[in-house]
Amino acid sequence: MIGLTAQQSRLLTYLKSNLASAGGIAPSYDEMAVAVGCAGKSSAYRLVMALEERGFIRRVPHRARAIELVDIGPLNGVPTEALVAELARRGVAVLQPNHEVAQALGADRRP
């Protein structure tokens, strides 16, 4: 998945399947650590925090094992300016197209 490490991606996939099969109850941090192959529950906790910071999940305050998946939805209806602004807010550098390089590679052909 875009913007995720391999372990974060594995954890997100695991959470999706586990939450669906367990009636919305999240696995324990120990179970998450075993599922993704990380060192222990502190590593699993850091992975969960990273997924929450990136907006893929939401932890429900004051409830044990309460993790919700965030529906990201399709982005094709979102204006480019809004996406660029959100990426800038999150501190992600946005690459600008280099038309000279694209033209040299033949990718910038216009009909």
ZADO-1210 file (C-alpha; in nm, 4 decimals, padded with zeros to 6 digits):
<atoms>
<atom x="00.0000" y="00.0000" z="00.0000" code="MET" pos="1"/>
<atom x="00.1148" y="00.3491" z="-00.0723" code="ILE" pos="2"/>
<atom x="00.3050" y="00.5186" z="00.2092" code="GLY" pos="3"/>
<atom x="00.3269" y="00.2128" z="00.4330" code="LEU" pos="4"/>
<atom x="00.6186" y="-00.0058" z="00.5311" code="THR" pos="5"/>
<atom x="00.5918" y="-00.3791" z="00.4678" code="ALA" pos="6"/>
<atom x="00.5065" y="-00.4479" z="00.8334" code="GLN" pos="7"/>
<atom x="00.2470" y="-00.1701" z="00.8440" code="GLN" pos="8"/>
<atom x="00.0868" y="-00.3076" z="00.5294" code="SER" pos="9"/>
<atom x="00.0823" y="-00.6619" z="00.6731" code="ARG" pos="10"/>
<atom x="-00.0715" y="-00.5346" z="00.9964" code="LEU" pos="11"/>
<atom x="-00.3407" y="-00.3395" z="00.8114" code="LEU" pos="12"/>
<atom x="-00.4280" y="-00.6476" z="00.6047" code="THR" pos="13"/>
<atom x="-00.4364" y="-00.8587" z="00.9217" code="TYR" pos="14"/>
<atom x="-00.6576" y="-00.6064" z="01.1009" code="LEU" pos="15"/>
<atom x="-00.9010" y="-00.5952" z="00.8080" code="LYS" pos="16"/>
<atom x="-00.9442" y="-00.9723" z="00.8034" code="SER" pos="17"/>
<atom x="-00.9449" y="-01.0080" z="01.1829" code="ASN" pos="18"/>
<atom x="-01.1956" y="-00.7301" z="01.2480" code="LEU" pos="19"/>
<atom x="-01.4296" y="-00.8762" z="00.9864" code="ALA" pos="20"/>
<atom x="-01.4143" y="-01.2272" z="01.1323" code="SER" pos="21"/>
<atom x="-01.4149" y="-01.1291" z="01.5028" code="ALA" pos="22"/>
<atom x="-01.7177" y="-00.9038" z="01.4932" code="GLY" pos="23"/>
<atom x="-01.5239" y="-00.5787" z="01.5177" code="GLY" pos="24"/>
<atom x="-01.3091" y="-00.6741" z="01.8173" code="ILE" pos="25"/>
<atom x="-00.9432" y="-00.6014" z="01.7504" code="ALA" pos="26"/>
<atom x="-00.6734" y="-00.8563" z="01.8298" code="PRO" pos="27"/>
<atom x="-00.4391" y="-00.8006" z="02.1235" code="SER" pos="28"/>
<atom x="-00.1006" y="-00.6397" z="02.0640" code="TYR" pos="29"/>
<atom x="00.0602" y="-00.9801" z="02.1292" code="ASP" pos="30"/>
<atom x="-00.1576" y="-01.1364" z="01.8570" code="GLU" pos="31"/>
<atom x="-00.0698" y="-00.8536" z="01.6184" code="MET" pos="32"/>
<atom x="00.3026" y="-00.8961" z="01.6881" code="ALA" pos="33"/>
<atom x="00.2866" y="-01.2685" z="01.6108" code="VAL" pos="34"/>
<atom x="00.0775" y="-01.2105" z="01.2961" code="ALA" pos="35"/>
<atom x="00.3189" y="-00.9606" z="01.1397" code="VAL" pos="36"/>
<atom x="00.6396" y="-01.1097" z="01.2791" code="GLY" pos="37"/>
<atom x="00.7596" y="-00.8188" z="01.4904" code="CYS" pos="38"/>
<atom x="00.9581" y="-00.8410" z="01.8134" code="ALA" pos="39"/>
<atom x="00.6814" y="-00.7876" z="02.0664" code="GLY" pos="40"/>
<atom x="00.3755" y="-00.5952" z="02.1660" code="LYS" pos="41"/>
<atom x="00.5647" y="-00.2644" z="02.1910" code="SER" pos="42"/>
<atom x="00.6574" y="-00.3001" z="01.8232" code="SER" pos="43"/>
<atom x="00.2964" y="-00.3833" z="01.7390" code="ALA" pos="44"/>
<atom x="00.1858" y="-00.0757" z="01.9349" code="TYR" pos="45"/>
<atom x="00.4212" y="00.1440" z="01.7296" code="ARG" pos="46"/>
<atom x="00.2815" y="-00.0053" z="01.4075" code="LEU" pos="47"/>
<atom x="-00.0744" y="00.0680" z="01.5235" code="VAL" pos="48"/>
<atom x="00.0234" y="00.4256" z="01.6093" code="MET" pos="49"/>
<atom x="00.1804" y="00.4682" z="01.2638" code="ALA" pos="50"/>
<atom x="-00.1371" y="00.3400" z="01.0941" code="LEU" pos="51"/>
<atom x="-00.3440" y="00.5794" z="01.3028" code="GLU" pos="52"/>
<atom x="-00.1160" y="00.8746" z="01.2200" code="GLU" pos="53"/>
<atom x="-00.1491" y="00.7940" z="00.8497" code="ARG" pos="54"/>
<atom x="-00.5285" y="00.7818" z="00.8776" code="GLY" pos="55"/>
<atom x="-00.5859" y="00.4129" z="00.8013" code="PHE" pos="56"/>
<atom x="-00.7303" y="00.3237" z="01.1422" code="ILE" pos="57"/>
<atom x="-00.8827" y="00.4986" z="01.4400" code="ARG" pos="58"/>
<atom x="-00.8425" y="00.3892" z="01.8015" code="ARG" pos="59"/>
<atom x="-01.1489" y="00.4457" z="02.0159" code="VAL" pos="60"/>
<atom x="-01.0499" y="00.6232" z="02.3388" code="PRO" pos="61"/>
<atom x="-01.1183" y="00.4572" z="02.6737" code="HIS" pos="62"/>
<atom x="-01.2043" y="00.1212" z="02.5167" code="ARG" pos="63"/>
<atom x="-00.9705" y="-00.1755" z="02.5178" code="ALA" pos="64"/>
<atom x="-00.9019" y="-00.3428" z="02.1835" code="ARG" pos="65"/>
<atom x="-01.1234" y="-00.0939" z="02.0011" code="ALA" pos="66"/>
<atom x="-00.9747" y="-00.0228" z="01.6607" code="ILE" pos="67"/>
<atom x="-01.1841" y="00.0940" z="01.3674" code="GLU" pos="68"/>
<atom x="-01.0857" y="00.0882" z="01.0033" code="LEU" pos="69"/>
<atom x="-01.1185" y="00.4259" z="00.8350" code="VAL" pos="70"/>
<atom x="-01.2960" y="00.4180" z="00.5014" code="ASP" pos="71"/>
<atom x="-01.0628" y="00.6078" z="00.2731" code="ILE" pos="72"/>
<atom x="-01.2970" y="00.5860" z="-00.0246" code="GLY" pos="73"/>
<atom x="-01.2093" y="00.6600" z="-00.3851" code="PRO" pos="74"/>
<atom x="-00.9843" y="00.9572" z="-00.4473" code="LEU" pos="75"/>
<atom x="-01.0721" y="01.0125" z="-00.8125" code="ASN" pos="76"/>
<atom x="-01.3358" y="01.2716" z="-00.7156" code="GLY" pos="77"/>
<atom x="-01.0994" y="01.4735" z="-00.4975" code="VAL" pos="78"/>
<atom x="-00.9391" y="01.7796" z="-00.6614" code="PRO" pos="79"/>
<atom x="-00.5619" y="01.7593" z="-00.7052" code="THR" pos="80"/>
<atom x="-00.5135" y="02.0790" z="-00.5063" code="GLU" pos="81"/>
<atom x="-00.6871" y="01.9225" z="-00.2054" code="ALA" pos="82"/>
<atom x="-00.4682" y="01.6125" z="-00.2274" code="LEU" pos="83"/>
<atom x="-00.1500" y="01.8206" z="-00.2539" code="VAL" pos="84"/>
<atom x="-00.2598" y="02.0329" z="00.0443" code="ALA" pos="85"/>
<atom x="-00.3278" y="01.7210" z="00.2541" code="GLU" pos="86"/>
<atom x="00.0090" y="01.5704" z="00.1610" code="LEU" pos="87"/>
<atom x="00.1817" y="01.8964" z="00.2541" code="ALA" pos="88"/>
<atom x="-00.0044" y="01.9000" z="00.5866" code="ARG" pos="89"/>
<atom x="00.1249" y="01.5486" z="00.6561" code="ARG" pos="90"/>
<atom x="00.4785" y="01.6480" z="00.5611" code="GLY" pos="91"/>
<atom x="00.4957" y="01.4423" z="00.2417" code="VAL" pos="92"/>
<atom x="00.6963" y="01.5969" z="-00.0400" code="ALA" pos="93"/>
<atom x="00.5116" y="01.6143" z="-00.3696" code="VAL" pos="94"/>
<atom x="00.7148" y="01.5654" z="-00.6846" code="LEU" pos="95"/>
<atom x="00.6473" y="01.8093" z="-00.9624" code="GLN" pos="96"/>
<atom x="00.6486" y="01.6752" z="-01.3179" code="PRO" pos="97"/>
<atom x="00.9663" y="01.7410" z="-01.5128" code="ASN" pos="98"/>
<atom x="00.8475" y="01.7911" z="-01.8696" code="HIS" pos="99"/>
<atom x="01.2015" y="01.8011" z="-02.0125" code="GLU" pos="100"/>
<atom x="01.2778" y="01.4536" z="-01.8797" code="VAL" pos="101"/>
<atom x="00.9367" y="01.3248" z="-01.9863" code="ALA" pos="102"/>
<atom x="00.9891" y="01.4624" z="-02.3351" code="GLN" pos="103"/>
<atom x="01.3365" y="01.3082" z="-02.3576" code="ALA" pos="104"/>
<atom x="01.1873" y="00.9712" z="-02.2617" code="LEU" pos="105"/>
<atom x="00.9060" y="01.0111" z="-02.5125" code="GLY" pos="106"/>
<atom x="00.6384" y="01.0186" z="-02.2452" code="ALA" pos="107"/>
<atom x="00.5337" y="01.3784" z="-02.3024" code="ASP" pos="108"/>
<atom x="00.4063" y="01.3422" z="-02.6587" code="ARG" pos="109"/>
<atom x="00.1097" y="01.5515" z="-02.7487" code="ARG" pos="110"/>
<atom x="-00.1221" y="01.4543" z="-03.0349" code="PRO" pos="111"/>
</atoms>
